[in-house]
């Protein structure tokens, strides 16, 4: 039903001809303080009862001028700001930025040879953070659908990862661990033991999650055939990461455009197959993340196996870093999708321009399309399946 | 209540008192006892729920208030709610906003009048006790609607509309599910329903194959009736931000809270009465040693724990799925059971 039809649909009460009862669309603000929008996202929705007609996201509540700050801070200093983008996967953001700067240096003629040891450390830590980020996505998704217990299970396992990170770099959320040319500290031996222990335990926990939530009848009923994002739309809207793969597009930068040493690993790219309903529905997007956690465990195991007993953690870098003039766009696969940094250097100690292409920002666009005609409850489920982090949407 | 009246008659205070005044006094005493009992029980349930939830989620739950496993937590919360500022939303409908929580609590509280805790501990041994209990608990929905409308908040209104649709729908399978037993026993009197299940455990209605399905359907419908997960759509803290009681603070909010837990006990107690042998332990020899009220309350509490267990395990349904389950599955199924039982009565006669 269009808006016009609705506003014309009037009813009159007997004996009250002068004041006709008018049926109209309901305009509601969902957010910026709303538990299901996963941060300070404001959605302006028009609904006819429970049916959502239009969804318009309004952004900017968490805007911190991160890109502009890059123009006033040195190359190293900016690493700290990349933490604050996707704060649930700060390691991956760090790596994306460091990788971009390193590649720009290589492209402009400076030799940057990342030691083998540091490369392995980078992969291990990044994949651990991928698991941590997907755990939050899994847990909060349960929360969106009213199942509170999986959230605590997910946080319990994430806690183990955060403990590892704390031992590695002292921080639990904002790590700034990756550095241009390597990583800042070595993984201490006890943290290494913890990682191995975690890898042993975690696959069993995944089985538990699947039994608790993934295969739950109500859960499947809520998600299957809801929020269907077809292949073409997903590509057209620039969706990346699990959102894109959930629609059945076999595209993962770790395999298709490997950076670091990702070309050496043997892993499968998880894609949605429409097992429970239509290809690209909420359940597919959710399940891709569950499968990716399994693959991340595989990657970490291989990385630990190929890791040299000891080695340098940093490449030889000049004390004050200056990048020769040039321009580069480097994208890496963060948990939410493709994290891209477009850096222009004018040869100084800071970037001339540093544009960030953040995955959730592009994934959010598709909500406007997906939300049309859904019920309010499904809208919450769809937002959850996109796994938005406002820190990187607003930057 | 009669027992209470007789006991009051023996006290020195009642000597020479007008019998009608005495009855009134007994009623008042009973009502205050139930009120205190309900409030206390709700507090204990809330504490239990938090501990159980904690246990299920590998955490502790309340641990500090009152030293031993935070047993005073509910009381501390109650005191906090009492001391909170009473906030009225701008342009709220004053009357509806005020009576909403009262209606919800009253609806839940009224049900206690007919609950047969033991052969003698019955507030009002009504012949239409079952009907009365269902009627009383449907008063809750009026309160929910009043609260949602009076709050002047679109999200609250959503919750209230959902609540009205849900409770009104689920009352039908709830009533139909107990109908085969009413047909079997031939009474709506709750005490009579229990007495029909006297003797060994297999005399309980739940062990009759047809009644077993009725029990199952009753249990699920009762979850919807008291707005508990997986049917807590009027509240849905993640979608509607607590739905109809978003705008409430302090004691008004506490009344919603108490009402919910009081109602949980009522529907459980009716399930125990109708299906699970009421105050009988299932072994006649043991019945003489255990106080019937202990058995009755124990069984009801067990069912409340089942509700809590389900809440912390399941995700919630969507509103259209909820309606689908009610109108297209539960109502035909319960009607089918009524028909099947009637048929079996005719054939086996």
Interface residues (C-beta under 8 A of the other chain):
Chain A: X26 X28 X34 X35 X36 X49 X50 X142 X143 X144 X145 X146 X147 X148 X149 X152 X153 X156 X212 X213 X216 X218 X219 X221 X222 X375 X376 X377 X378 X380
Chain B: X53 X56 X57 X58 X59 X154 X155 X158 X161 X229 X230 X232 X233 X236 X237 X238 X239 X240 X241 X312 X313 X314 X315 X316 X317 X318 X319 X320 X321
